[in-house]
Amino acid sequence: MNTHTRASSARVTRIARRRAQAGREREYEERLREMLAKMSAHKGFLGGDVIPPEVPDGEYQIVTRFASEAELDEWDRSAARAHCLERLREVAEGEPEFRKMSGLEAWFEPAVVPASMHPPRARMALVTWLGIFPTVSFFLWFVAPWLQGLPFLLRTALLTALIVMTMTWLVMPRLTRLMRGWLNPARRD
C-alpha cells in the first residue's frame, strides 16, 4: 500500500465553526440537522454532532466523521452538500471555518467540544486503562520474548511504538465508540 492510499483510507474528523444570524439560531440548528441527515445517507459517513455555543452569539461547532479522506471529498463535491450550504448561508453569518483531523490529532484536540461536554476525567482514565492494560499485556507476553536479544532502549522503543500505534488506530477508536454512552450519558448517539 502506498503512502497516498494509506493516508486517504484513514478515518477523518472535520470540525466546522460558524455563527448563526441573530434571532435565527433555531432555523440554523434545524438546517444543520437536515445536513447531518443527508450526510448519514452518504457513503463513509460515521457520525456527526452539532455543538451549540456556550455563550450568546458564539460559534456553533459541527463535528463530522468519515471513514476516509476520499469519502469526505466525495461528500464535499456532492450536489446535496452544495444545496445544504446554500440553505445555511441564508441563516448564517459568513462562511464556515474548517479544520480536519485524523489519527493522533483527534486525541490531542481539546477545543473540539466545550469543557462542559467532556466526559469526567475518571471515566476517561478508566476507558484508557481498559485499552492499555490488555494491549500492553499482549505485547509483553507475545512480542517481548522475541525481542530479548536486543538492547534495552531499542527493545523499549519498539514495544512502545507498537503499543502507541495499536492504541491509536485499533483500540481507542473502537473502545471510545463502544463506551460512548457511558462516557457521555447526556449525548447518546
C-alpha positions as CSV (number, residue, x, y, z in Angstrom):
1,M,0.0,0.0,0.0
2,N,1.5,3.4,-1.0
3,T,1.5,6.4,1.3
4,H,-1.3,8.2,-0.6
5,T,-3.6,5.2,-0.3
6,R,-2.8,4.7,3.4
7,A,-3.4,8.4,4.1
8,S,-6.6,8.5,2.2
9,S,-8.0,5.4,3.9
10,A,-7.6,6.7,7.5
11,R,-10.7,8.0,9.3
12,V,-11.0,11.7,9.3
13,T,-12.8,14.2,11.6
14,R,-13.8,17.6,10.4
15,I,-14.9,20.5,12.6
16,A,-16.8,23.4,11.1
17,R,-17.3,26.6,13.1
18,R,-19.8,29.2,12.2
19,R,-22.2,31.7,13.8
20,A,-26.0,31.8,13.2
21,Q,-27.6,35.1,12.4
22,A,-29.0,36.8,15.5
23,G,-32.6,35.6,16.0
24,R,-32.3,32.8,13.5
25,E,-30.5,30.3,15.7
26,R,-33.4,27.8,15.7
27,E,-33.6,27.8,11.9
28,Y,-29.8,27.4,11.7
29,E,-29.9,24.4,14.0
30,E,-32.7,22.8,12.0
31,R,-30.8,23.2,8.8
32,L,-27.6,21.7,10.4
33,R,-29.7,18.7,11.4
34,E,-31.1,18.4,7.9
35,M,-27.5,18.5,6.6
36,L,-26.4,15.7,9.0
37,A,-29.4,13.6,7.9
38,K,-28.3,13.9,4.3
39,M,-24.7,13.1,5.3
40,S,-25.9,10.0,7.1
41,A,-27.1,8.6,3.7
42,H,-23.7,9.3,2.2
43,K,-21.1,6.5,1.8
44,G,-18.4,6.6,4.6
45,F,-20.3,8.9,7.0
46,L,-19.6,7.6,10.5
47,G,-21.4,10.3,12.6
48,G,-21.8,13.9,13.5
49,D,-22.6,16.2,16.3
50,V,-23.9,19.8,16.5
51,I,-22.4,21.6,19.4
52,P,-24.2,24.8,20.2
53,P,-22.3,27.8,21.5
54,E,-21.8,28.2,25.2
55,V,-22.2,31.9,25.1
56,P,-24.8,34.1,23.3
57,D,-23.6,34.9,19.7
58,G,-20.9,32.3,19.9
59,E,-19.9,29.9,17.2
60,Y,-21.6,26.6,16.6
61,Q,-19.3,23.6,16.1
62,I,-20.3,20.8,13.7
63,V,-18.1,17.7,14.2
64,T,-18.4,15.2,11.4
65,R,-16.6,11.9,11.0
66,F,-15.9,10.0,7.8
67,A,-14.3,6.6,7.1
68,S,-11.7,8.1,4.8
69,E,-10.5,11.4,3.2
70,A,-11.7,10.2,-0.2
71,E,-15.3,9.7,1.1
72,L,-15.2,13.1,2.8
73,D,-14.1,14.6,-0.5
74,E,-17.0,12.8,-2.3
75,W,-19.4,14.4,0.1
76,D,-17.7,17.8,-0.4
77,R,-18.3,17.5,-4.2
78,S,-21.9,16.3,-3.9
79,A,-24.9,18.3,-5.0
80,A,-26.6,17.5,-1.7
81,R,-23.8,19.3,0.2
82,A,-23.9,22.3,-2.1
83,H,-27.7,22.6,-1.6
84,C,-27.3,22.3,2.2
85,L,-24.6,25.0,2.3
86,E,-26.7,27.3,0.2
87,R,-29.6,26.9,2.7
88,L,-27.3,27.5,5.6
89,R,-25.9,30.8,4.1
90,E,-29.5,32.2,4.4
91,V,-29.3,31.9,8.2
92,A,-25.6,32.1,9.0
93,E,-23.0,34.8,9.3
94,G,-20.1,34.5,6.9
95,E,-18.5,31.3,5.7
96,P,-17.6,28.3,7.9
97,E,-14.1,27.8,9.2
98,F,-13.0,24.2,8.7
99,R,-10.4,22.0,10.4
100,K,-9.6,18.4,9.6
101,M,-8.0,15.9,12.0
102,S,-7.1,12.3,11.7
103,G,-5.2,9.7,13.8
104,L,-3.3,11.2,16.8
105,E,-4.6,14.7,16.2
106,A,-8.0,13.7,17.4
107,W,-6.5,12.6,20.8
108,F,-4.8,15.9,21.4
109,E,-7.5,18.4,20.3
110,P,-9.1,19.7,23.5
111,A,-11.0,22.5,21.8
112,V,-13.3,20.4,19.7
113,V,-16.1,20.5,22.3
114,P,-16.8,22.9,25.2
115,A,-15.4,21.8,28.5
116,S,-18.9,21.2,29.8
117,M,-19.3,18.4,27.3
118,H,-16.1,16.5,28.1
119,P,-16.6,13.2,29.9
120,P,-15.5,13.1,33.6
121,R,-11.7,12.6,33.9
122,A,-12.1,9.4,36.0
123,R,-14.2,7.8,33.2
124,M,-11.7,8.8,30.5
125,A,-8.9,7.4,32.7
126,L,-10.8,4.1,33.2
127,V,-11.5,3.7,29.5
128,T,-7.9,4.5,28.7
129,W,-6.7,1.9,31.2
130,L,-9.2,-0.7,29.7
131,G,-7.4,-0.2,26.4
132,I,-3.8,0.0,27.7
133,F,-3.9,-3.0,30.1
134,P,-4.8,-5.7,27.6
135,T,-2.7,-4.1,24.8
136,V,0.5,-3.9,27.0
137,S,-0.1,-7.3,28.4
138,F,-0.4,-8.8,24.9
139,F,2.8,-7.2,23.7
140,L,4.7,-8.1,26.9
141,W,3.5,-11.7,26.7
142,F,3.8,-12.4,23.0
143,V,6.2,-9.9,21.4
144,A,8.7,-9.1,24.2
145,P,10.2,-12.6,24.3
146,W,11.1,-12.3,20.6
147,L,13.0,-9.0,21.3
148,Q,15.1,-10.3,24.3
149,G,18.4,-10.2,22.3
150,L,18.0,-6.5,21.5
151,P,19.5,-3.7,23.7
152,F,17.1,-2.4,26.4
153,L,16.5,1.0,24.8
154,L,15.8,-0.4,21.3
155,R,13.5,-3.1,22.8
156,T,11.6,-0.4,24.8
157,A,11.4,1.8,21.7
158,L,9.9,-1.0,19.6
159,L,7.4,-2.1,22.2
160,T,6.2,1.4,23.0
161,A,5.9,2.2,19.2
162,L,3.8,-0.9,18.7
163,I,1.6,-0.1,21.7
164,V,1.1,3.5,20.7
165,M,0.1,2.5,17.1
166,T,-2.2,-0.2,18.3
167,M,-3.9,2.1,20.8
168,T,-4.2,5.0,18.3
169,W,-5.6,3.1,15.3
170,L,-7.1,0.0,16.7
171,V,-8.0,0.0,20.3
172,M,-9.1,3.6,21.3
173,P,-11.3,4.4,18.3
174,R,-13.3,1.2,18.9
175,L,-13.3,1.4,22.7
176,T,-14.4,5.0,22.8
177,R,-17.2,4.2,20.3
178,L,-18.2,1.2,22.4
179,M,-18.2,3.2,25.7
180,R,-19.6,6.4,24.2
181,G,-23.0,6.1,26.1
182,W,-21.2,5.7,29.4
183,L,-18.6,8.4,28.7
184,N,-21.2,10.9,27.7
185,P,-24.5,9.8,29.1
186,A,-26.3,13.1,28.1
187,R,-25.2,12.7,24.5
188,R,-26.3,9.3,23.4
189,D,-25.9,9.0,19.6
